[in-house]
């Protein structure tokens, strides 16, 4: 495994925190809370700094591919690990079509066609990524770094070129939708800060983690905070009533450099969407493999009853891994994009779904930090845990979906299946019509 220099590690962390969501969320937050959305950005950036410290400490203590799931498992046991892993995977499955919608909005704005074209392009992007991932294609680290550089450059040009056109009148009224809208905007914006869990497997690749990691975290935090805040301020100051657009970066680039800016934003959005979705699926597959390996010992301890069917086991193993994840993304993505196409759900509602799943992951991870860590970083874990709870309170109905997923992941299905076979075996001895010697008497086990 190659060692990471400080500069390369900073770039990887910035790439984990910046992605296609930055192309949508500044406009979405402004549409939800108006200029007051800047308060949500500032608050979440503070929480982001605390999360960075917590995840870096947990990553040094509990390295491995399972990441946040391993933290919960170390603190609360294997069932907690399974729940957190399930929530993370559900967040990826629900988030993939959302990322494709973000990229599709930029392409649709360029070619025209409106809402129907956006949904259609999103479906094509989603199927393309699934096909690439199914074929074993993975975006290389070098390509990812180039795309991060392109995204950072676009944001810098958009903000720097558009800010001279800012108008102070666009900041009034400051909270047109009430102060509670700041909390609603925070729920959507939390998707921008999913990425600090990537610190967990990367810490082992640093030459000197104790010396490098503080600098890496500080630089990554400063860069991402500056970009996010600059983009949020420019979106409100320059776009004003148009701040709630689904393509705020393209709108800012159009102000900064003219029509060519929208073309550049659309091309970048396409590349970022394909790369980011591929990275999400690849990372989720690694976590799924790690979770499966960690549960094999427990599954082997459960006695099996009845005949073994190798062909069924092979099918189950195939669809429990990468292919099963891709199938789930295809099915769920088709359903969500279909609902968006007929107008039953909008982009804001779709964004909140994966965000809520990741909020549960962060809630479990910070709670694990409270239990496993010591000193100031334990206090950071407690404060960030409380902050995540506060943001989660504004999730609304999507919180029920998250709780349902967590409940399904909590059930020990591997242990229940043999119990069900044993129940059927006992029932067959109680009464099997047409079987000689069958008895109506209760089974005496």
Secondary structure, DSSP 8 states (H G I E B T S, - for coil): ---B-HHHHHHHHHHHH-SGGGGTHHHHHHHHHGGGHHHHHHHHHHHHHHHHHHHHHHHHHS-STTTHHHHHHHHH-HHHHHHHHHHHHHHHHHHHHHHHHHHHHHHHHHH--HHHHHHHHHHHHHHHHHHHHHTT----HHHHHHHHHHHHHHHHHHHHHHGGG--GGGG-STTTT-THHHHHHHHHHGGGGTTGGGHHHHGGGBSSHHHHHHHHHHHHHHHHHHHHHHHHHHIIIIIGGGTT-TTHHHHHHHHHH-HHHHHHHHHHHHHHHHHHHHHHHHHHHHHHHHHHHHHHHHHHTS---S---HHHHHHHHHHTTHHHHHHHHHHHHHHHHHHHHTTSS-HHHHHHHHHHHHHHHHHHHHHHHHHH--THHHHHHHHHHHHHHHHHTT-TTHHHHHHHHHHHHHS-HHHHHHHHHHHHHHHHHH--TT-TT---S----
